[in-house]
Amino acid sequence: DGLVAATRLHQNGHAVWVSRAPHVPAPGSDAEWALQCARQAGVQIHDTAPEGPWDLAIDALFGLGARPGLFAPYDHILRHMRLNPAPLLCVDVPSGLHPGTGVWLGPPETLVRPADATHTLSLLTLKTGLYTGSGRDAAGQVWLDTLGPAADPASACATLLGPPASPQPAHSTHKGHQGTVWVIGGDRGMSGAAWLAGQSALRRGAGKVYVQLLAAEDAPLSRPLALMTAREAPADVRDLTVVAGCGGGQAIAAALPRWLSIAPRLVLDADALNAIASDSSLQNLLRQRAARQRPTVITPHPLEAARLLGCRSTDIQADRLQAARQLAQWGQCVAVLKGSGSVVTDASGRMAINPSGNHRLATAGSGDVLAGWIAARLAHGDSAWDAACGAVYQHGLQAEQHPGSEPLIADDQ
């Protein structure tokens, strides 16, 4: 691909420098044909990188896929391209990025480049690694050329999330139609997390939102007046959508057996996940919910996911898609593995990757906001899958659309 691009650019009057890694293409291969065409057209082939400035670099070093343990001259060429401020166009997948997992295997200092300076033209299909892990940093803006008819969607291993359907509510809608969200969390010193989850559910249209704190507040926090407090759950919980764990500390463990057993719809976050990770009886109650047709969404970040699966967070990040799949099967639920390119999966193996969002969500409380957002969609009647997918995408989109460039603190989400 790189040699063909160089030949076309040369024929159109552009000054072209080709840095080619020293290996002999297989006889009769496309690579040998492209090399012959380039030489016949008068393109100069070099085994070193150019010294002077350039207007555009085309990364066609490896084609599809990454190479672990990059060595000379590949590492030198990659540094030369990615550390230069000139625009960079990567063919199919950036060299150094694993196409399936999004793990960056190139020189660490070359991953992040100036904004809008990197573009990737993905060929035939989009690759999952472009959208999760380090993929978005490495690839920049992604374009797709299917080079003909698009692939059959049924063959895809994952899909990209997009805007969820937003039906127009009837004018006669009242709060009873919008569902009730019950947030339980807020152990001593951590009540803010529970209030953030409740506030998020309220902002996303839940009809009524109650917050049940697990400990008295050291100092009452400012909160929306429409949020209601509760000391204990009502006897009739059939209409509740429950968020458990936000700021739950150690106290949430005692409350989980009841909520895992009776909550009609349940979102498990933060300390609820930590408690479940260390208690096999809670794990059994979680799995039994699927058999009783009670939807559950879990929302771990990589460290919480590692605790649930009994591994290290580096293992989770090494293959985020596989880790998300294991989480959903392990818990028999919908799992949202948070991070750059959050991955949503269910126990059947269905998988989606979120392309929205940015670094502005890297603030304390963002996860609590997402948990409340998912709960509001569940309360409106969405399935666990649709609620998770819709909330994850909208949460990321909010960060992209918020004015300014400062971090987006959870209070404003």
C-alpha positions, 0 to 999 in steps of 0.5 A: 500500500505504501509503495503504491501511494508513493508511486501515485504521489510521485507521478502527480508531481510530489516529492516523495521519500520512501523509507523501506525496511530491509527485507526481500519481498516474496517472488510473485507477491503484491509487495514485489509487484509494487516495489517494481512499479515504484522503481520503474516510475523513478521513486527513490527507495531509501533504508533511512528516514529523511532528515528534513521536514515533510508535509505528510507521513504515510505509515504503511510499515507493517500493514495490518497489525502490531509487532511486539518488541520493535527493533531497529530499524522499525523502532527508529522509523516509527519514532521519526514519523510519530514524533514529528508534528507533520500530519500522519496517515496510517494505512489500515492500522497504525504500526505498533498497535495491536489490531484486535486488542488496542494494546500499544506495542510501539515506543511509549513516547510515540503514542500520543500526538498533537490533536488532529495530527493523526488519521487512519484509513481502515480498509475492508472493515473497522478493527476493534483495536482502533477504538479501545485501549490505546487505539484512539490515541494511536489512530486519531481520526478513523476513516473506512474504505470497504474497497467494495461491498461492505462486509456482512454485519452478521460476521462482525465480532463487535459493533460500534455504539451510536445514538440510542433511539429517543421516542417522544414521550406523550404529553400525558406522561407523569412521574409514575410512568418514568420509573423509580430509582433507588440508590443505596450507597454512601458509607461514612465519608462517601455520601457524595457518590450516592448523591451523584448517582441519584442526581444523574438518574434524576437528570435523565428523567427518572420519575422519582429518585430515592437515596438510601445512605449507609451511614450518616453524613459527616456534613450534609451535602448540597443536592437537588431538592427533588432527590428524596432520602430514605432510611429503608426500602419499601415493602413493595419493590416491584417498581424499583430500579436499584443502583447499589455500591456507589460509595458503599464502602464496607457497609454495602456487603451486608445490604447486597444479599437482599438487593441481589435477591429482590431487586427487579432491575439492578445496577452494580457499581464500585464497592458492590463489585468489590464485595461480590468479588470476595464472596462466593455466596454473593456471586451465586445470588448474582448469577441466579438473577438471570435464571429469574429473568431479572436484568442486571448491569455491572459497571467495573473499571479495569481494577474492579474487573480484575478483582472479579476475575481473579487476575491483574488489571494489566491482564484486563487491559491486555485484551479488553474485549475478552475480559468484558466477555468473561465478565458477562459470562461470569456474572450472567449479566450485561457488563460494561468494562469502562475505560477508553473505548468502553466495552459492553457485553452480555452473556450471549457474547453480544459485544459493542464498543463505545466510540464517544467520550474523551479524557475529560471524564477522567474525574472522580464520580464519573462512574457514579454518574454513569451508574445512575444514567443506566438506572434511569434508562432501565426505569424507563423500560429499556432492556439491560443491553439497551440501557447500558449501550445508550447510557455509555454512548450518551455519557461519552457524547456529553464530554465531547459536546461540553464547552471549554477544555477543562475536566468535566467534573461529575457535578456537571455531568 
